[in-house]
Amino acid sequence: MTPAYQLEPLSPEDRAYRQANRRRNKREAMARARAEARTAGLAVLTLSIQRDDIEKLDALKELRGFRNRSQAFAFVMATFASDPKITKKLGL
């Protein structure tokens, strides 16, 4: 008995082509997002933080309804920088 629908296995060439296509699409999407950020007056920042801090950032993102971690991090920085003691100490 043959199945009603059976996928043919991908050839290595097809698999490589699809993988390259996915990488290209992702690269182009990231380039568009960075260009939009620059247009909006934003800068792209890459940082490394502890996993438990990422979990806290994700929890804040969910709690406040932010679209992404960047918005949550910007909120944390704005809250931090709005403290008069901190701004005075930083000379801002």
C-alpha positions as CSV (number, residue, x, y, z in Angstrom):
1,M,0.0,0.0,0.0
2,T,1.4,3.4,-1.0
3,P,0.7,6.5,1.1
4,A,-1.7,9.0,-0.4
5,Y,1.0,11.7,-0.3
6,Q,4.7,11.2,0.0
7,L,7.4,13.8,-0.2
8,E,10.4,13.1,-2.3
9,P,13.7,13.6,-0.4
10,L,15.6,16.7,-1.3
11,S,18.8,16.4,-3.1
12,P,21.9,17.9,-1.4
13,E,21.9,20.6,-4.1
14,D,18.3,21.5,-3.4
15,R,18.9,21.5,0.4
16,A,22.0,23.8,-0.1
17,Y,20.0,26.1,-2.3
18,R,17.1,26.4,0.2
19,Q,19.5,27.0,3.0
20,A,21.3,29.7,1.1
21,N,18.0,31.3,0.2
22,R,17.0,31.3,3.9
23,R,20.3,32.9,4.9
24,R,20.0,35.6,2.2
25,N,16.4,36.4,3.2
26,K,17.3,36.7,6.8
27,R,20.4,38.9,6.0
28,E,18.2,41.2,3.8
29,A,15.5,41.4,6.5
30,M,18.1,42.4,9.1
31,A,19.6,45.0,6.8
32,R,16.1,46.5,6.3
33,A,15.5,46.5,10.0
34,R,18.8,48.2,10.7
35,A,18.1,50.8,8.0
36,E,14.7,51.5,9.5
37,A,16.3,51.8,13.0
38,R,18.9,54.3,11.6
39,T,16.1,56.3,9.9
40,A,14.2,56.5,13.2
41,G,17.4,57.8,14.9
42,L,18.3,54.6,16.6
43,A,21.6,52.8,16.8
44,V,22.2,49.1,16.7
45,L,23.8,47.7,19.9
46,T,25.0,44.1,20.4
47,L,25.7,43.0,23.9
48,S,26.3,39.9,26.0
49,I,24.4,39.4,29.2
50,Q,23.7,36.6,31.6
51,R,21.0,34.1,30.7
52,D,19.0,34.9,33.9
53,D,19.1,38.6,32.9
54,I,17.7,37.6,29.5
55,E,14.9,35.8,31.2
56,K,14.2,38.9,33.3
57,L,14.2,41.0,30.1
58,D,11.8,38.6,28.4
59,A,9.5,38.7,31.5
60,L,9.5,42.5,31.3
61,K,8.8,42.4,27.6
62,E,5.8,40.2,28.2
63,L,4.6,42.2,31.2
64,R,4.7,45.6,29.4
65,G,3.7,44.3,26.0
66,F,6.9,45.3,24.2
67,R,7.5,43.9,20.7
68,N,11.0,42.8,21.3
69,R,13.9,42.8,23.8
70,S,15.2,46.0,22.4
71,Q,12.2,47.9,23.5
72,A,12.3,46.3,26.9
73,F,16.0,47.2,27.2
74,A,15.3,50.8,26.1
75,F,12.7,51.0,28.8
76,V,15.1,49.8,31.5
77,M,17.7,52.3,30.4
78,A,15.2,55.2,30.3
79,T,14.0,54.2,33.8
80,F,17.5,54.0,35.0
81,A,18.5,57.3,33.4
82,S,15.5,59.1,34.8
83,D,16.7,58.7,38.4
84,P,18.1,62.1,39.4
85,K,20.8,60.5,41.6
86,I,22.1,58.4,38.8
87,T,22.0,61.2,36.2
88,K,23.9,63.5,38.6
89,K,26.5,60.8,39.3
90,L,26.9,60.2,35.5
91,G,27.1,63.9,34.8
92,L,24.1,63.9,32.5
